[in-house]
């Protein structure tokens, strides 16, 4: 019969710990304690911890399908409990089933990976490894020729069409090799120096120089790749999208004024506006052949020095002339108004009538 190490601990809430064989009655009461005080997540953790320790395998995905009783028994065994012969046989069978299920899961993962084929990252690494093999060959050629051969790392990269994404693996490899020879050059370790005694100090420096050249050539490849990459085209917005949030006055009944369509501003060479609150007439002139544009409630791409506004003394007389006037009339109308001009900010508000546009 098993001995409870901490007297009455099952009844005061502590986790049971045993020494010796547990009979069926004790096992039943202990499992009852776990079911009342622990959750299924605890059971899964107990089972996974036990399998990790016993089989050196991660069973987290498999133990989820096991009943909580199995995880609790794993905990009992881990805490020193010894199962009866019959119970131990059942327990060993369950552990073996988990081993088989883990193997099956791992096999399915491998099969699925084979079906999918190599990933993009696998292809990048494979190409980089091919280049590394060729560069290793160049180092061998350098050594065999007593460092008289003319080797060019960039030529290898160009031939293999190495891209920016592959240079990372090449640089990581060559930095490791460079550090190796740099240590040989600067170390006081006699054993290390003896291991590379077939190289003179000058030859070690030449290998380091080759490593530096590989790094520089990788940087060159990255620069070329970046330069040749086409800039991402931004999707052009429609006039409706550009002017969707524009705030202006649709109609001013006092002077029988109606705003033109806000979409007409896009691409226009000039825009005439009238502020009903300040009684100022203004005109925006486009900066180039692309015409005016809009962002939110602001006019874009206008010439600040030529775009101006003036206050009207008699807007009821001047505004009809602007509306009906041709390009020649409009060219001189602002000069004919006797008022101080001021710059336009580009902002359109709820007091502004979009008077007229010219293309």
C-alpha positions, 0 to 999 in steps of 0.5 A: 500500500502506498504511503501518503508523504504529507498526512491528510494532504488530500483533504486539506487541498495540497497535491498528493505525493506517494511513496510505494505502490498505489492500490486501486482505491488510493488511485481512484481517490487521488484521480478524484482530487485532481479532477476536482482541483485541476483543469484539462489544461493542467492534465495536458501539461502534465502529460506533455512534461512526462513525455518530454522527460521520458521520450525526449519528444514534444507531445503537445499536439497529441496529448490534447486528444487524451482523456484528463485521467491519463495526464493526471496519472502522468503527474502521479507517476512523476510525483513518486507514485508506483502503479500496480502491474495491471495499471502499469501495463495500461500506462505503458501502452498509452505512452507507446501509442503517443510515440506512434502518434507523434511519429505519424504527425511528423511523417505527415508534416514531411509528406505535406512539405514534399507535396508543396515543394521547396518554399521561396526561402528554400530556393533562395538559400539553395541558390546562395549555397550554390554561390558559396560553393563556387566562392569556396572553389575560388579560395582553393584556387587562390591557395593552390596558385600560391595566391597568384590567380586572379579570382573575381567573386562578382563574376561568380555572382553575376553568372549565377544571377545572385539577387539581393535576398541571397547575398545575406546568406553569402555575407553570413558565410564569408564573415564567419570565414573572415573571423576565423582567419582574422583570429589566426592573424591576431591570436597568441594561441600557439595551438591555433597558430600551429593549425594554420602554420601552412599559411604565412602571415601575408597569405592569411592577410590575402585570404582576409582581403578576399573575404572583404572583396566578397562582402563588397561585391555582395553590397554591389549586387544589392545596390544593382538589385535595388536600382533595377527594381521598378518603383511601385505604381500608385493607383491614380485616383479619379476626380470623384475620389479626389474631391469627395471630401471637399467642403464648399458652398453649393449655392448662394441664393442672394446673388443667384450663384451656383458652384461648378462641379468640384470634379471640374477643378481636376486638371483645370488651368484656373479656378475662380472662387468667391467668398460670400462672407468676405466678398472676395473674388479669387483666382488660382492659376495652375503651376504646370500643364498637369493642371490644378488638383485637390486634397481634402478641401485644399487646392494643389499645384497652383502658382502662389505668386500669380494666385490672388484675391481682392475684395469686391465693392459691388459683387452683384455687378462684377461676378456676372462679368466674370462668369460670362467673360472670355479668356482675354477679359479674365486675364485682366479682370483682377488688375481692373479691380481697385482693391488691395490684393492678398495671397490665396492659401489654397483652403476652400471652406463652406463660405466659398462658391466655386465660381468658374474653371477654365481648361 
